[in-house]
Amino acid sequence: MNDGFIKLKLGSHIIVHGFDESNKEIAEDVIVNEYSEKWVAINRIKSIGEKFVLTDYIDGRWIYWEYEGSFQSLEKRLGKYVG
């Protein structure tokens, strides 16, 4: 994806800190009560699903963010960056 930012309403998320000796994710669940607006760098988005946006984070970590809205509306908003 290209450079730039997109404003998303993000909520609860899962931070993946790495993997254990059995190659199982070491994950931390972060539960929040409401969504908040955040600017996300387009080039940090790795995947989008029906419920989560996967982004990279510092020190090789990954974050699965729950987002507000539909997959189709997010797909339309990001469509101009996919090529």
Order of alpha helices (4+ residues) and beta strands (2+ residues): beta-beta-beta-beta-beta-beta-alpha
